[in-house]
Amino acid sequence: MTEKIGEHIKAVIFDHDDTLVGTYSAKIEQHQLIAREHYDKELSEDEIRTHWGKPVNDFLCLLYGTEDFDQAVAHTVAYRDRFPKKLFAATIPTLKRLKDSGMLVGIVTSAIRDNLEHDLSTHQVPRELVDYVQTLEDTDFHKPDPRVFEPTIEWLKERDVAPSEVVYIGDGIQDMQAASGSGFSFIGVQTGIITAEQFRAHGAKSVTGLDKLT
């Protein structure tokens, strides 16, 4: 199934993990190894799924059973190259097509900036294809709270783009809820752990992957 980006849309903003890069399947073993080696904890995939999509500061502390977020981040950084994320084949072509069509392109993610920059560099995503980046450090709010998009909306306003002229692309229900609350359109990609049926149950349109956006 394909989904058309409306002709009135001037900006397309993307989530990052499991939207532009495959993260969940790549990181299960990493989190299990860190939990075992540094926290003496056997971490099941079910527990990871339970917390997946939560703000990263809550997510890591819940996974590892710790209150030391900075140390938890340090462990994930130390192990990240052993468990690399996968760049989706359609990511760079889709970003290029949108830029060539004259749209603004951005990324809004709850990832820490260092991890996002590492991903973009590792996968050689041309930086000229991305006009705007917002990470964990840029807001006190987290999806599904629509206030997470306040810095983005200010940036768009400076470029005469209204929320009604924006579509957010993400893989989670929390992405949809935050986008809808901000006045953005939303299209879900079925590249994370949320299925088409789950998106439809929440009233969201979805596609199997970025290559199905038209």
C-alpha positions, 0 to 999 in steps of 0.5 A, spaced: 500 500 500 502 506 498 500 513 501 501 520 498 504 526 501 499 531 500 500 537 495 499 542 500 505 539 504 511 544 505 516 540 510 517 532 511 519 531 518 522 524 520 523 520 526 529 516 526 530 509 529 526 504 526 524 510 521 530 511 517 534 506 520 533 499 523 534 499 530 530 494 534 532 488 531 539 490 531 539 492 538 536 487 542 542 483 543 546 489 545 541 491 551 541 484 553 549 483 553 550 490 557 545 488 562 548 481 563 555 484 563 554 491 567 548 490 571 548 482 572 541 482 569 538 477 564 534 481 560 528 478 556 526 481 549 519 481 552 521 486 557 525 490 551 519 491 547 515 493 553 519 499 554 521 500 547 519 507 545 519 510 551 524 517 552 531 514 552 533 516 559 527 512 562 528 507 557 535 505 559 534 506 566 528 501 566 532 496 562 538 496 566 535 497 573 539 503 574 538 511 576 545 512 573 543 515 566 549 517 564 553 511 565 548 507 561 549 511 555 556 510 556 555 503 556 551 503 549 556 508 546 561 503 548 558 497 544 554 501 539 559 499 533 558 491 535 551 492 534 550 496 528 543 499 526 541 498 518 540 503 514 533 502 510 535 502 502 529 507 501 532 512 506 537 516 502 533 516 495 527 518 499 530 524 502 533 526 496 527 525 492 523 530 497 529 535 497 529 535 489 521 536 490 523 543 494 520 540 501 524 542 507 526 535 510 528 534 518 529 529 523 526 529 530 528 524 535 528 522 542 535 519 541 541 523 544 545 527 539 551 524 539 548 517 537 544 521 531 550 524 528 554 517 529 548 514 525 548 519 519 556 519 519 556 511 519 551 510 514 554 516 509 547 520 509 549 526 505 547 532 510 545 537 505 539 532 505 537 534 512 535 541 513 533 541 521 535 536 526 532 536 533 534 531 539 533 529 546 538 535 548 533 540 545 527 539 549 524 537 556 518 534 553 518 527 549 513 523 545 507 522 545 507 529 548 506 534 542 510 539 546 516 536 543 515 539 537 515 546 539 522 547 537 520 544 530 514 549 530 518 555 531 524 553 526 518 552 521 515 558 523 521 562 521 520 559 514 513 561 513 511 553 514 504 552 518 503 546 522 498 544 517 503 544 511 507 539 515 507 531 515 511 527 520 513 520 519 514 515 524 514 508 526 510 508 533 503 510 536 507 515 540 509 519 534 502 519 531 500 522 538 505 527 538 504 529 531 497 529 531 497 534 537 501 539 534 497 539 528 501 535 523 499 530 518 502 523 520 504 517 516 506 511 520 511 506 517 511 499 519 518 498 520 518 498 527 514 493 532 507 497 530 503 493 525 498 496 520 493 493 524 495 497 530 496 503 526 489 503 523 486 501 530 489 508 532 486 512 526 493 512 523 495 511 515 501 507 514 505 504 509 510 498 509 516 502 508 519 509 506 519 507 498 511 507 499 511 514 500 509 518 494 
